[in-house]
């Protein structure tokens, strides 16, 4: 179920979220339901993207799920590094190579998908990257925080709490990221 806020943006109806101390906890089941709700909100708005751009890493899974739910096969990813640990970030978001080549997309509609609009600065960098290269850009996130500088078009939930996502709740497996002889 969705609702429209005063700016005409689609938002899922509030739902209860399991909590662990002062954190939101998203489960794999939530990811499936949230992605579907975001896709339904896009369809309900009457807008249909030609391309889904997922912001790596956190936006890869929701981006793919939303693309499938919308029937959009044209998708890509853009890697932006900002967070270095729980509530720790770089001074500014950094676009990491390879960046998508957005030539000949002047008339296309692109949906940028990420897991969370916390400060919103990552989305801001990606929107700036797409400016003038894509006809129209909209944003969809699982979570939006009240202090985000980007107000997203499609939001599953709003929160001011830290979010534990199922794909990043545990540290890398022992030995990951090290060369194997």
N, C-alpha and C positions, 0 to 999 in steps of 0.2 A: 504494500500500500504506500502511496506517495502523497505528498502535500506540496503546495507551491508557496514559497515565502513571499514577502512583500516586493522582492525584486524579480519575481517570476521564475526563480530557480527552483528546480525540483529537488525535494528532499524526502527520504524515507520517513515513514511515521516512526516516532520514538519507540524503542524497544528496550527491554531490560537487558543489561549486559552483566555477565558474571564478572566479579571483581576479585583481585588478589591484592590485598592491602590497598594501596592508593593507585592502582593501575587498572586500565581496561584490559581485558583478556579476550582476544579474538581466537576462535577455534577454526579448524578446517571447515567444519559445517557452516560457520558464520561466513567464511569466504565465499562458499558456493551461493548461499542465500543473498549475501550483500552484492555480489557481482550481478546476480539476476535482477535484484531491485534497481541497481544503477542502470542496467540495460532497459528495464521497463520505464524508468524515468526519462531516459533519452527518447524512447519511442513515444511516450506520452507527450513529450514536448513538441513533437512533430518534426524534429530535426534528425537527419540520418547522416552519420559520418561516412566518408569514403575510406578513411585511414584511421587506425587506432595506433597511437604512439604510447608505449609503456615506458615509464621512467624506471630504469634499473637502479637498484635491484628490487626494492620493495614493490614497485608497480608492475613487475613482470607477470606475476601470477594473476592479480586482478585484471591487468590489461588483457592478457590472453583470454581469461574467462569472460570478460565483457565483450571482447571481439567475437568470440564464439556465440554468445547470447544475442548479439546484434546481427550475426550472419556476415560480418565484415572479415574478408580474407586478407585484405591488404593491411598488414601491421608491421611495425618496426619498434625498435627499442633505442633509447638514448641513455647513456650512463652518466649520471651526475653524482659526484661525491660531495657530501656535506656532513653527514653524521659520522663521527669516529667512535662513539660509544654511547651508552645510555645518557641522554641529555647533554652530550658533548659534541660540538660541531666545529668545522673549520670556520675561518673568518668569513669566507664567501664560498658559495657553491662552485664547484669546478666541473666543467664538461670534460669527460674523459673520452679518448678516441676508442673506437671509431665513431664519429658522429654521423647520423643519417644524412644522406645526400638528398635534399629536398628540391631538386630541380623539376621543372614542369608540373608543379603542384599548385599553380596560381589560382585555379578555380576549385580546388579540392576542399573538402571539409574534414578537419582532423579533430579527433577526440584524444586529448592527452589524459592518461590514466596513471594515478599514483596511489600508494597506500594511504598516505596522510599528508595533509596540508598543515604542517606544524607552524613554522614561521612563514611558510609560503614562498620562501626565497628560491627553493629549487624549482617550483612551478614558474615563478617569475623569470628565471633564467631560461627555461625551456620555451616559454611563450615568446621571449625576446628573440631566441634563436629561430623560431618559426615565423616571426613577423616579416611580412613582405614576401615570404616563400610559399605560403599556404593561404587559400582564399578566406577560410574562417576556422578559428580554433575555439574549442570549448574544453572545459576541464571536468574530470570526474575523479573523486577520491572516496576511499572507504570512510575516512575520518577527516573532519576539518576542525581545527582549533580556533577559538574565538579571536586570537591575535594574529591569524594568518594575514599576510599582506595581499594575498590573492583570495578572492571570494569565489569559490568554485561553482560551476553551473549545476553539477549533480553531486550530491553528498549522501552517503548512507547514514552516517551518524555524526553528531557534533559532540566534542568532549574537550575538557581542558586537562585531562589526565594523560599520563604516559601510557602508550599502548604496547602490549606484548602481542606480537603477531606469531602465528604458529611456525612460520618459516625462519624466524630469527630469535625465538625465545630461548634457544639453547646455544651454547658456544659451538664453534666448529669442532668436528670430531678430532680426537688426538691424532697428531701427525698431518692434518690437513694444512695445505699451504707450504709444506716443506718438500724439498726434492726427494724422490725415492731413488735409491741406487739400484 
